[in-house]
Amino acid sequence: MKILIVTNLYPPHYLGGYEVHCAQIAEALQKAGHEVRVLTSTYGVSLTSMGTIRRRDDDVAGVSVYRRLHEYYFDPQPVLQWPWTLQQARRELQDVAQFKRTVEEFRPDLINWWNLNGVTKVILPLANKWRIPDVHAVDDNWLIADYGVAGRLAALDWQVLWDGEWGPRVLRPVLRWFGLRWERYVREQDIPTRDFSHQPSCVCFLSDFLRVRHREAGFEFPLSKVIYGGVHVTRFFEPLPKPHVEGAPLRVLYAGQITPDRGLQTIIEAFGHLSAAEREMMTLTVVGAGHVDYMKRIKTQAENLSPAIRITWMGKVPHERIPDIYKSHDLFVFSSKRAEGLGFVSIEALLAGCAVVTTGSGGAMEIASAADIPLFPTDDSASLSCLLARLATDRQEVLNIASRGQAVALRMFSFDRMIGEWIRVFEDLARQGCQTDIHKELSGKELVSRQVTRNPV
């Protein structure tokens, strides 16, 4: 089976777990005998000397990765200071042409959409138009925040452009004339201009929390299912009980992006509530990075505690080193207060034999409920402080939490289970067929890539 994966970021140029999850799926599909191609943005690729994007194709762990799309959210390019610009519109239309070329060359049996935050949404309806089965992998809320029900959010800026409402008022009659003429030209190339509604063949959510949240936001999908994220057992598993030296401190770990909504400040504040004797019974390790100003503020907060926390700042660590870090700690604190899709870091920590305490924010509650993990309220440093103090003096309870959690992680959140479910979804959709020959549809027409880059006026 030929599978085209479309996503905004892809390792080694990535920001978080969504991209890592995508890459793991792509690599597993390739190893299972499917032919996978990834179409992604040039995020992380250096610009040319002229300041334009440098497209690059490479091989990542056996997967062909085409870095050819513009990315205008995490890696913004200089644009005119209007709500929507000619330059931005031209870039997106170039990306539509690039998508069409990729589909025509690769001839996928199925399109697998991942995170399109910051990538053009104009390409989404084309899968329906060409009757290519497609499936969304939804790990966060980008469909709600960046696309909207029936693509209404994605359409807003284009409507402003076509209707000439984006420039100085005195020029708007001319801009309106120009916009409507350009829109007619684009529509003639079979590219949607205002209606970006898209009905995927299937939507796979990372958690039931995300499925419910999208339903409440007004999204209705004829076929959806929950496929919990999975972690490579062989990479992370550490048999219990871990070796323990009597009287050794409780080794507490935070790992992940460091932003205000991830709650590291709650952990620092919790250590501040501890007595000097209690603080001596534990250490804290922080793995991850964030904005320089926020990192400075967090470190200052920690340094101002008296007596000081025994804290190690490791910074951002390559993902391949993470298993050993989990294995060398006793307790992982998941302090997030954002609406998490699931919380892969908690699963990784559980497999590695760490006890976990959590806010259960968003989909993380599904892990907490399954494994009976202790909860503390978001932003409640006093409650977390009491929990830490209790666990520092009750190592049997730490082991009990770790044992329950590891058993659930092995049963519900293994990578083998996850990839098996994904392959079944892909094969079921591919068997449904229903694909027309896009190559016949495009034959006889000048490639869009040659057209959308010309000035239509």
VMD Tcl script that draws the C-alpha trace (Angstrom):
set ca {
  {0.00 0.00 0.00}
  {1.19 3.52 -0.80}
  {0.54 5.95 2.03}
  {1.10 9.71 1.76}
  {1.52 11.36 5.16}
  {1.00 15.14 5.27}
  {2.10 17.05 8.36}
  {3.47 20.44 9.35}
  {6.70 19.38 11.11}
  {8.75 16.20 10.97}
  {11.87 15.04 12.83}
  {14.61 15.93 13.23}
  {12.99 19.39 13.01}
  {10.16 19.21 15.51}
  {8.71 20.73 18.69}
  {6.88 17.99 20.58}
  {5.17 14.64 20.87}
  {2.77 15.07 17.93}
  {5.66 15.04 15.46}
  {7.45 12.17 17.22}
  {4.22 10.13 17.15}
  {3.85 10.79 13.41}
  {7.42 9.72 12.69}
  {7.06 6.54 14.71}
  {3.93 5.57 12.76}
  {5.62 6.36 9.44}
  {8.69 4.27 10.27}
  {6.59 1.32 11.49}
  {4.44 1.38 8.35}
  {7.56 1.40 6.17}
  {9.04 -1.54 8.10}
  {5.72 -3.41 7.75}
  {6.16 -3.35 3.97}
  {4.10 -0.31 3.02}
  {5.54 2.45 0.86}
  {5.41 5.70 2.82}
  {6.14 9.23 1.68}
  {5.95 12.24 4.00}
  {5.10 15.70 2.66}
  {5.99 18.32 5.23}
  {7.21 21.87 5.60}
  {10.68 23.34 5.34}
  {10.63 24.19 9.06}
  {14.19 23.91 10.35}
  {15.71 24.04 6.86}
  {17.94 27.06 6.30}
  {16.83 29.76 3.86}
  {18.65 30.48 0.62}
  {20.93 33.50 0.32}
  {17.94 35.32 -1.22}
  {15.82 34.65 1.86}
  {13.53 32.15 0.14}
  {12.78 28.65 1.39}
  {15.16 25.86 0.47}
  {13.15 22.74 -0.38}
  {14.85 19.51 0.62}
  {14.13 15.82 0.27}
  {15.79 13.39 2.63}
  {15.56 9.95 4.17}
  {14.71 9.66 7.86}
  {14.96 6.13 9.27}
  {14.06 4.65 5.89}
  {11.14 7.01 5.20}
  {11.20 9.41 2.23}
  {10.56 12.90 3.56}
  {9.75 15.74 1.16}
  {10.28 19.09 2.89}
  {8.52 21.30 0.36}
  {5.67 23.23 2.00}
  {5.68 26.68 3.55}
  {5.12 26.81 7.30}
  {3.71 30.13 8.45}
  {2.99 29.56 12.12}
  {6.12 28.20 13.84}
  {8.54 29.42 11.17}
  {6.99 32.64 9.78}
  {8.35 34.23 6.64}
  {8.44 38.02 6.24}
  {5.10 39.24 4.90}
  {3.36 42.55 4.44}
  {1.68 43.84 7.57}
  {-1.91 43.26 6.50}
  {-4.34 40.65 7.83}
  {-3.90 38.56 4.68}
  {-1.49 39.29 1.90}
  {-0.77 38.58 -1.71}
  {2.53 37.05 -0.69}
  {0.91 34.64 1.78}
  {-1.82 33.67 -0.68}
  {0.70 32.99 -3.43}
  {2.72 30.77 -1.08}
  {-0.33 28.73 -0.18}
  {-1.31 28.31 -3.82}
  {2.24 27.19 -4.57}
  {1.82 24.60 -1.83}
  {-1.42 23.38 -3.41}
  {0.50 22.89 -6.65}
  {3.22 21.04 -4.76}
  {0.63 18.77 -3.14}
  {-0.93 18.01 -6.52}
  {2.46 17.17 -8.01}
  {3.24 14.88 -5.09}
  {-0.06 13.02 -5.43}
  {0.34 12.73 -9.20}
  {3.90 11.36 -8.89}
  {3.38 9.08 -5.91}
  {-0.16 7.86 -6.65}
  {-1.05 7.09 -3.01}
  {-3.70 4.56 -2.08}
  {-4.43 6.60 1.03}
  {-3.65 10.03 2.51}
  {-2.90 10.28 6.21}
  {-3.27 13.82 7.61}
  {-1.45 14.74 10.80}
  {-0.99 18.23 12.26}
  {-1.71 20.92 9.65}
  {-1.36 23.84 12.04}
  {0.53 26.50 10.07}
  {0.19 24.61 6.76}
  {-2.32 25.48 4.04}
  {-5.77 23.91 4.53}
  {-6.71 24.38 0.87}
  {-5.39 20.88 0.16}
  {-7.85 19.11 2.50}
  {-10.92 19.11 0.20}
  {-8.87 17.71 -2.68}
  {-8.83 14.21 -1.17}
  {-12.65 14.15 -1.41}
  {-12.56 15.58 -4.92}
  {-10.16 12.87 -6.10}
  {-11.95 10.20 -4.04}
  {-8.76 9.11 -2.33}
  {-9.48 7.51 1.07}
  {-8.02 9.65 3.83}
  {-7.65 9.47 7.58}
  {-6.89 12.12 10.19}
  {-4.59 11.43 13.12}
  {-5.80 13.90 15.74}
  {-3.46 14.43 18.70}
  {-4.52 17.96 19.64}
  {-7.04 20.71 18.82}
  {-5.69 22.13 15.55}
  {-8.88 21.22 13.67}
  {-10.89 23.28 16.15}
  {-8.50 26.21 16.47}
  {-7.03 26.50 12.98}
  {-9.55 24.92 10.59}
  {-13.04 25.17 12.07}
  {-16.23 23.27 11.40}
  {-16.53 22.79 7.61}
  {-13.30 24.76 7.23}
  {-14.91 28.08 8.12}
  {-11.89 29.45 10.00}
  {-9.59 28.53 7.14}
  {-11.89 30.35 4.70}
  {-12.00 33.68 6.55}
  {-8.71 35.13 5.30}
  {-9.34 34.01 1.74}
  {-12.72 35.71 1.78}
  {-11.02 38.94 2.89}
  {-8.50 38.57 0.07}
  {-11.00 37.86 -2.70}
  {-13.39 40.60 -1.53}
  {-10.61 43.21 -1.42}
  {-11.02 44.01 2.27}
  {-7.36 43.73 3.26}
  {-5.68 46.95 2.16}
  {-6.06 50.72 2.57}
  {-9.70 51.71 2.24}
  {-9.05 54.04 -0.68}
  {-7.62 51.12 -2.71}
  {-10.33 48.59 -1.89}
  {-12.38 49.01 -5.09}
  {-9.23 48.15 -7.09}
  {-8.33 45.31 -4.71}
  {-11.87 43.93 -4.98}
  {-11.66 43.92 -8.77}
  {-8.26 42.27 -8.60}
  {-9.36 39.74 -5.96}
  {-12.47 38.58 -7.79}
  {-10.55 38.19 -11.03}
  {-7.81 36.22 -9.27}
  {-10.39 34.05 -7.50}
  {-12.03 33.19 -10.82}
  {-8.64 32.26 -12.23}
  {-7.81 30.02 -9.23}
  {-11.21 28.33 -9.35}
  {-10.61 27.45 -12.99}
  {-7.64 25.37 -11.79}
  {-10.03 23.25 -9.68}
  {-8.71 24.78 -6.45}
  {-11.28 25.65 -3.77}
  {-11.42 29.35 -2.96}
  {-14.08 29.78 -0.24}
  {-15.53 26.39 0.63}
  {-12.90 24.25 2.38}
  {-15.30 21.70 3.83}
  {-13.83 18.23 4.01}
  {-15.30 14.91 5.06}
  {-12.48 12.45 5.87}
  {-12.96 8.73 5.42}
  {-11.97 8.20 9.07}
  {-10.72 10.20 12.04}
  {-8.50 8.53 14.64}
  {-8.27 10.36 17.94}
  {-5.44 9.94 20.42}
  {-7.92 9.83 23.30}
  {-11.63 9.76 23.97}
  {-11.24 13.21 25.52}
  {-10.26 14.60 22.10}
  {-13.14 12.82 20.35}
  {-15.65 14.30 22.81}
  {-14.08 17.75 22.57}
  {-14.38 17.77 18.77}
  {-17.97 16.57 18.95}
  {-18.80 19.37 21.39}
  {-17.14 21.87 19.02}
  {-19.57 20.84 16.28}
  {-17.48 18.38 14.28}
  {-19.38 15.37 12.98}
  {-17.48 12.50 11.41}
  {-19.20 9.45 9.90}
  {-16.39 7.18 11.10}
  {-14.11 7.82 14.06}
  {-12.26 5.76 16.62}
  {-9.81 6.14 19.48}
  {-6.33 4.70 19.01}
  {-4.34 5.33 22.16}
  {-0.76 6.33 21.56}
  {1.81 3.64 22.12}
  {5.38 3.54 23.37}
  {8.18 1.14 22.36}
  {8.31 -1.31 25.27}
  {11.82 -2.56 24.49}
  {13.20 0.98 24.60}
  {11.59 2.10 27.84}
  {10.85 -0.99 29.94}
  {12.67 -1.35 33.25}
  {11.82 -4.33 35.50}
  {10.49 -3.59 38.96}
  {11.51 -3.18 41.66}
  {14.34 -0.84 40.75}
  {17.55 -1.06 42.79}
  {17.21 1.18 45.82}
  {19.78 2.33 48.37}
  {18.35 2.72 51.86}
  {18.18 6.39 52.79}
  {18.73 7.61 49.21}
  {16.61 10.61 48.21}
  {13.43 10.26 46.15}
  {14.50 11.13 42.61}
  {11.77 13.36 41.14}
  {11.62 14.10 37.40}
  {9.93 16.65 35.15}
  {10.32 16.16 31.38}
  {8.70 18.00 28.49}
  {8.35 21.42 26.98}
  {8.74 24.21 29.51}
  {5.90 26.66 29.04}
  {3.50 28.29 31.53}
  {0.73 25.80 30.71}
  {2.94 22.75 31.41}
  {3.05 23.52 35.12}
  {6.75 23.33 36.03}
  {6.24 26.40 38.21}
  {3.74 24.38 40.27}
  {6.45 21.79 41.01}
  {8.95 24.50 42.01}
  {6.34 26.09 44.29}
  {5.54 22.66 45.79}
  {9.20 22.21 46.75}
  {9.00 25.64 48.35}
  {6.23 24.43 50.68}
  {8.37 21.55 51.95}
  {10.29 21.80 55.19}
  {14.08 21.74 55.09}
  {14.06 18.12 56.31}
  {11.55 17.08 53.64}
  {13.57 18.81 50.91}
  {16.61 16.82 51.96}
  {14.67 13.64 51.18}
  {14.30 14.34 47.45}
  {15.99 15.74 44.35}
  {14.48 17.27 41.22}
  {15.63 16.87 37.62}
  {14.21 19.05 34.85}
  {14.49 17.91 31.23}
  {13.31 20.26 28.51}
  {13.62 23.81 27.25}
  {11.45 26.87 26.79}
  {11.54 30.53 25.93}
  {14.65 32.17 27.34}
  {12.70 34.73 29.42}
  {10.43 32.12 30.95}
  {13.37 29.80 31.68}
  {15.16 32.65 33.44}
  {12.09 33.37 35.56}
  {11.62 29.70 36.52}
  {15.29 29.28 37.45}
  {15.22 32.46 39.53}
  {12.13 31.13 41.32}
  {14.02 27.93 42.17}
  {17.19 29.75 43.25}
  {15.25 32.01 45.63}
  {14.00 29.07 47.69}
  {15.72 28.67 51.03}
  {17.07 26.15 51.67}
  {17.76 25.52 48.00}
  {16.31 22.62 46.02}
  {18.76 20.01 44.86}
  {17.86 20.54 41.21}
  {19.52 19.51 37.95}
  {18.69 21.39 34.75}
  {19.42 19.09 31.80}
  {17.97 21.24 29.01}
  {16.56 19.69 25.84}
  {17.76 16.11 25.50}
  {17.68 13.93 22.33}
  {14.74 11.55 22.45}
  {17.00 8.50 22.32}
  {18.49 9.48 25.70}
  {15.13 9.86 27.43}
  {14.64 6.16 28.40}
  {17.79 6.12 30.53}
  {16.70 9.31 32.27}
  {13.34 7.80 33.25}
  {15.05 4.62 34.45}
  {17.32 6.60 36.77}
  {14.40 8.29 38.57}
  {11.71 7.15 40.99}
  {8.82 9.60 40.51}
  {7.59 11.47 37.45}
  {5.40 14.56 37.98}
  {2.97 15.34 35.16}
  {1.97 18.89 36.10}
  {0.29 20.07 32.89}
  {-2.78 22.27 33.08}
  {-3.44 22.34 29.33}
  {-5.97 20.13 27.55}
  {-3.52 17.33 26.77}
  {-4.29 14.89 23.99}
  {-3.01 12.02 26.12}
  {0.42 12.60 27.67}
  {3.04 10.31 26.13}
  {5.64 11.27 28.72}
  {3.56 9.67 31.47}
  {3.34 6.40 29.51}
  {7.09 6.42 28.88}
  {7.77 7.04 32.58}
  {5.41 4.24 33.65}
  {7.06 1.72 31.32}
  {10.44 2.74 32.72}
  {9.29 1.88 36.22}
  {8.60 5.39 37.52}
  {5.68 6.09 39.77}
  {3.62 8.93 38.29}
  {1.50 11.63 39.90}
  {-0.59 13.76 37.57}
  {-3.09 16.56 37.14}
  {-5.00 14.31 34.74}
  {-5.49 17.28 32.48}
  {-7.36 16.48 29.26}
  {-6.73 12.99 27.92}
  {-4.15 12.37 30.66}
  {-7.10 11.47 32.90}
  {-7.63 8.32 30.83}
  {-4.16 7.10 31.80}
  {-4.69 8.12 35.42}
  {-8.05 6.33 35.64}
  {-6.80 3.12 34.05}
  {-3.73 2.92 36.31}
  {-5.22 4.44 39.49}
  {-2.55 7.14 39.51}
  {-2.63 9.76 42.32}
  {-4.06 13.11 41.20}
  {-3.42 16.66 42.31}
  {-5.36 19.73 41.09}
  {-3.79 21.97 38.45}
  {-1.91 24.95 39.88}
  {-2.28 23.51 43.40}
  {1.29 23.47 44.66}
  {0.19 22.87 48.27}
  {-1.57 19.62 47.36}
  {1.41 18.48 45.29}
  {3.73 19.32 48.18}
  {1.77 17.07 50.56}
  {1.82 14.27 47.98}
  {5.58 14.56 47.50}
  {6.24 14.59 51.25}
  {4.13 11.45 51.72}
  {5.78 9.53 48.90}
  {9.28 10.50 50.06}
  {8.62 8.64 53.32}
  {6.60 5.74 51.88}
  {8.71 3.98 49.26}
  {6.35 0.98 49.24}
  {3.58 3.22 47.98}
  {5.92 4.56 45.30}
  {6.54 0.97 44.19}
  {2.80 0.16 44.28}
  {1.99 3.14 42.03}
  {4.81 2.24 39.65}
  {3.72 -1.43 39.49}
  {0.08 -0.62 38.72}
  {1.10 1.94 36.14}
  {3.61 -0.27 34.38}
  {1.10 -3.13 34.06}
  {-1.47 -0.80 32.47}
  {1.12 0.74 30.15}
  {2.12 -2.72 28.92}
  {-1.49 -3.74 28.35}
  {-3.03 -0.56 26.90}
  {-0.26 1.69 25.64}
  {2.32 -0.47 23.87}
  {3.60 0.52 20.45}
  {2.83 -2.91 18.95}
  {-0.81 -2.64 19.96}
  {-1.06 0.88 18.54}
  {0.57 0.16 15.18}
  {-1.56 -2.97 14.77}
  {-4.72 -0.85 15.12}
  {-3.40 1.77 12.68}
  {-2.54 -0.82 10.03}
  {-6.02 -2.33 10.32}
  {-7.57 1.11 9.74}
  {-5.38 1.76 6.69}
  {-6.03 -1.65 5.17}
  {-9.79 -1.39 5.72}
  {-9.90 2.00 4.00}
  {-7.70 0.88 1.13}
  {-9.94 -2.14 0.52}
  {-12.90 0.16 0.11}
  {-11.25 1.37 -3.09}
  {-13.34 4.28 -4.39}
  {-10.31 6.07 -5.83}
  {-10.67 7.68 -9.22}
  {-7.68 8.14 -11.46}
  {-6.36 11.58 -10.56}
  {-3.85 11.30 -13.38}
  {-6.64 11.16 -15.94}
  {-8.31 14.08 -14.24}
  {-5.15 16.15 -14.45}
  {-4.11 14.97 -17.90}
  {-4.53 17.48 -20.67}
  {-4.29 20.34 -18.21}
  {-1.29 22.49 -17.68}
  {0.19 21.65 -14.30}
  {-1.15 23.98 -11.65}
  {2.39 24.61 -10.49}
  {3.01 26.48 -13.72}
  {-0.14 28.51 -13.38}
  {-0.61 29.66 -9.80}
  {2.84 31.24 -9.69}
  {2.06 33.50 -12.68}
  {0.41 36.84 -12.08}
  {-3.17 36.37 -13.30}
  {-3.63 40.07 -14.00}
}
mol new
graphics top color blue
foreach p $ca { graphics top sphere $p radius 0.5 }
foreach p [lrange $ca 0 end-1] q [lrange $ca 1 end] { graphics top cylinder $p $q radius 0.2 }
display resetview
